[in-house]
Amino acid sequence: MSLPRLKLSPNGPEFSRLVYGTWRVLDDGASLQDLNRRLNRCADLGMTTLDTAEIYGLYEVEEALGKALALSPGLRDRLEIVTKAGIYVPNKYHPERRTAFYNATGARLIKSLEKSLRFLGTDRVDLFLVHRPDWLTSADDTASGLNQLVREGKIASAGVSNYSVTQYDLLNSRLEQPLVTNQVEFHLLHMDPVYDGVFDQCQKLQVRPMAWSPLAGGRLFDATNEAARRLAAEAARLADKYDGATLEQLAYAWILAHPAQALPVIGTNKVERIESAAQSSRIQLEREDWYALWEAARGHKIP
């Protein structure tokens, strides 16, 4: 199978319907060869969009990805690369830091992106996100860096992550090329973008959001979590109707069904779960079943 593809905005990049996230790719001690095989399998499935960030793995994931990509000539060109910058924390490379902080100044974003390009072994990324709003940086300052990176061809497009509606509007008003996405937390145990206006704004502007932590960081499968237990029971009831779909697949399908058309960023290191996630793109949840999962997650009927 090959996953469908979507444009993030009318004039923006085209990405795979599900995105492979790399936050924890170093957690299982995988070799570069293992990581290379995983990335090739993603590409073969049509999960061609790769999401990473400067801070992932305490600043070590991007370099590992670059080395893994280099093992297969041409693999980088089969993929769309998304990276982020703007979060800086104490780590072994910067022992002088005592406190985590945000920095979305134009100069810092340019410096971070240029380092990301070196580590990833590429001359451009398809999408560059400001990882978190920086309360001490003006929109003009942040925009100056993003505008320069677009003009220089180092990034094809810019977006944000974890921005509110007003923060998005403000930064967007200062850019020469509009933002193409807002990557936010969205899953059955965290539905804020439906209620706080973020997904409404995306639809208004015709941009598609990205959904990080689509399985609630594993909490969907926590038997001690009351909402997770209700969801497991509802998924068991729906399984036969959707050809044996698992709770994991139904959770992805639930996100895919929302009209904002968010792109889930999956975060597993297991190839079989990547393959299972890809199958979820075929599930067309009926309206009543979408609301049944909503009800199970919330623990009450709709208002």
C-alpha positions in Angstrom: 0.0 0.0 0.0 1.0 3.6 -0.3 -0.4 6.3 1.9 -2.4 9.2 0.5 -0.7 12.6 0.2 -2.0 16.1 1.1 -0.9 19.6 0.6 -0.4 21.5 3.9 -1.8 24.6 2.3 -2.9 25.6 -1.2 0.7 26.7 -2.2 2.5 24.6 0.4 4.4 21.4 0.4 2.8 18.0 -0.2 3.2 15.5 2.7 2.3 11.9 3.5 -1.0 11.5 5.3 0.9 10.0 8.3 4.2 11.4 9.4 7.1 9.4 11.0 8.2 11.1 14.2 11.7 10.7 15.5 11.5 12.0 19.1 12.5 8.7 20.6 14.4 6.9 17.8 17.5 6.6 19.9 15.7 5.3 23.0 15.9 1.6 22.0 19.6 1.6 21.1 19.0 1.0 17.4 22.1 1.0 15.2 22.4 3.3 12.2 21.7 0.3 10.0 18.5 -0.4 11.9 17.4 3.2 11.6 18.2 3.1 7.9 16.1 0.0 7.4 13.2 1.7 9.3 13.4 4.9 7.2 13.4 2.8 4.0 10.4 0.9 5.2 8.6 4.2 5.9 9.4 5.4 2.4 8.2 2.1 0.9 4.9 2.4 2.7 4.4 6.0 1.5 5.1 7.4 4.9 7.6 9.8 3.3 7.4 12.7 5.7 10.0 12.6 8.5 9.5 14.8 11.6 12.4 15.7 13.8 13.7 18.6 15.9 17.0 20.1 17.0 16.3 19.2 20.7 15.3 15.6 20.1 17.5 13.1 21.9 19.1 16.1 23.7 20.4 17.4 20.4 21.6 14.0 19.0 18.7 12.7 16.9 19.3 14.9 13.8 22.9 13.8 13.5 21.9 10.1 13.8 19.3 10.6 11.1 21.8 12.2 8.8 24.2 9.3 9.2 21.4 6.8 8.7 20.1 8.6 5.6 23.6 8.6 4.1 23.7 4.8 4.1 21.2 4.7 1.3 22.0 7.1 -1.6 18.8 8.7 -2.8 16.8 8.0 0.4 16.8 11.6 1.4 15.2 12.6 -1.9 12.4 10.1 -1.3 11.5 12.0 1.9 10.1 15.3 3.1 12.0 16.5 6.2 10.4 18.6 8.9 12.5 20.0 11.7 12.0 22.4 14.5 14.1 24.8 16.7 13.6 27.2 19.6 14.0 25.1 22.7 17.3 25.1 24.6 17.9 23.0 27.7 20.9 22.1 29.9 22.9 19.2 28.3 26.3 17.8 27.9 27.1 20.1 25.0 26.2 23.2 27.0 27.0 22.5 30.6 26.9 26.3 31.2 23.1 26.3 30.9 21.3 26.1 34.2 17.7 26.7 33.0 15.6 25.6 30.0 14.5 28.5 27.9 12.9 29.4 24.5 14.6 31.5 21.9 12.8 32.2 18.7 14.9 35.2 17.6 15.7 35.3 13.9 19.4 35.0 14.5 19.0 31.9 16.7 16.6 30.2 14.3 19.0 30.7 11.4 21.9 29.4 13.4 19.9 26.3 14.6 18.6 25.5 11.1 22.0 25.8 9.6 23.3 23.3 12.2 20.3 21.0 11.4 21.2 21.0 7.7 24.8 20.0 8.5 23.7 17.2 10.8 21.0 15.9 8.5 23.4 16.0 5.5 21.1 18.1 3.3 21.0 21.5 1.8 17.4 22.3 2.6 14.4 21.1 4.6 10.9 21.0 3.4 9.3 22.5 6.5 10.9 24.4 9.4 8.8 24.9 12.6 9.2 27.3 15.5 9.0 24.7 18.2 7.4 26.8 20.9 6.2 30.4 21.3 9.0 32.6 22.8 7.4 35.2 25.0 10.5 37.4 24.9 10.8 37.7 21.1 8.8 39.9 18.9 7.0 38.6 15.9 9.1 40.9 13.7 12.3 39.3 15.0 11.1 35.7 14.5 9.7 36.5 11.1 13.0 38.1 10.0 14.8 34.8 10.4 12.1 32.7 8.7 11.8 35.1 5.8 15.6 35.0 5.3 15.7 31.2 5.4 12.9 31.0 2.8 14.6 33.5 0.5 17.9 31.6 0.7 16.1 28.3 -0.2 17.2 26.6 3.0 13.6 25.9 3.9 10.8 25.4 1.5 8.2 26.6 4.0 7.7 27.6 7.6 5.2 26.7 10.3 4.8 26.7 14.0 4.3 24.2 16.8 2.1 24.7 19.9 1.0 28.2 18.9 -2.4 29.7 20.0 -4.7 31.2 17.5 -3.6 34.8 18.3 0.1 33.8 18.3 -0.3 32.2 14.9 -2.1 35.3 13.5 0.5 37.7 14.8 3.5 35.8 13.3 1.7 35.2 10.1 1.1 38.9 9.6 4.8 39.5 9.5 5.8 36.8 7.0 6.5 37.2 3.3 5.3 33.6 2.8 2.4 32.5 5.0 2.8 29.8 7.6 1.7 26.3 6.3 0.9 24.5 9.6 0.5 24.5 13.3 1.8 21.2 15.0 -0.2 20.7 18.2 -1.0 18.0 20.6 -4.2 16.2 19.6 -5.6 12.8 20.5 -8.5 11.1 22.2 -7.3 12.2 25.6 -6.4 15.8 24.5 -9.0 17.5 22.3 -8.1 21.1 23.0 -7.6 22.1 19.3 -11.3 21.3 18.6 -12.4 23.7 21.4 -9.7 26.5 21.5 -10.1 27.6 17.9 -6.9 26.2 16.5 -8.6 23.7 14.2 -11.2 26.4 13.2 -8.3 28.7 12.3 -6.6 26.0 10.2 -9.8 25.5 8.2 -10.3 29.2 7.8 -6.8 29.7 6.4 -6.8 26.4 4.5 -3.8 25.0 6.3 -3.6 21.5 7.7 -2.4 21.0 11.2 -0.1 18.3 12.4 -1.0 16.2 15.5 1.8 15.2 17.8 1.4 12.4 20.4 -1.6 10.9 18.6 -1.6 8.0 21.1 -1.3 10.2 24.1 2.2 9.1 24.8 1.0 5.6 25.4 -1.6 6.6 28.0 -4.3 5.2 25.6 -3.2 1.7 26.6 -2.8 2.4 30.4 -5.1 0.0 32.2 -5.0 2.2 35.3 -6.4 5.1 33.3 -10.2 5.2 33.4 -10.6 6.9 30.0 -8.2 4.4 28.5 -10.3 1.5 29.8 -13.5 3.0 28.4 -11.8 3.4 25.0 -10.4 -0.1 25.0 -14.0 -1.4 25.6 -15.4 0.8 22.8 -12.6 -0.3 20.4 -13.3 -3.9 21.2 -17.0 -3.3 20.3 -16.0 -1.6 17.0 -13.3 -4.0 16.0 -15.3 -6.4 13.9 -17.0 -3.5 12.0 -13.6 -2.2 10.9 -12.0 -5.5 9.9 -10.3 -6.2 13.2 -9.0 -2.7 13.7 -7.1 -2.1 17.0 -7.5 0.7 19.4 -4.3 2.1 18.1 -5.6 2.1 14.5 -9.0 3.6 15.5 -7.2 6.3 17.4 -5.4 7.3 14.2 -8.6 7.0 12.2 -10.4 9.3 14.7 -7.8 12.0 14.1 -7.9 11.5 10.4 -11.6 11.9 10.3 -11.7 15.4 11.7 -12.3 18.0 8.9 -9.2 20.0 9.8 -7.4 17.0 8.2 -4.5 16.9 10.7 -1.5 14.8 9.9 -0.7 12.5 12.8 3.0 12.3 13.8 3.5 8.7 14.9 6.3 7.9 17.3 7.0 4.2 17.4 10.4 2.4 16.9 8.7 -0.9 15.9 8.4 -1.6 12.1 5.3 -3.7 12.7 3.5 -0.8 14.4 4.6 1.6 11.6 2.9 -0.9 9.1 -0.2 -1.1 11.4 -0.4 2.7 11.5 -0.2 2.9 7.8 -3.3 0.6 7.5 -5.3 3.0 9.6 -5.4 5.5 6.7 -7.9 3.1 5.1 -10.4 3.2 8.0 -13.4 5.5 7.3 -15.0 6.0 10.7 -18.7 6.4 10.5 -20.0 9.6 12.2 -21.7 7.7 15.1 -18.6 5.7 15.8 -16.4 8.9 15.9 -18.8 10.3 18.5 -18.8 7.0 20.3 -15.0 7.2 20.8 -15.4 10.8 21.8 -17.9 9.8 24.4 -15.7 7.0 25.7 -12.8 9.3 26.0 -14.7 12.1 27.8 -16.8 9.9 30.0 -20.1 11.6 29.2 -22.5 12.1 26.4 -22.3 15.1 24.0 -23.9 18.3 25.3 
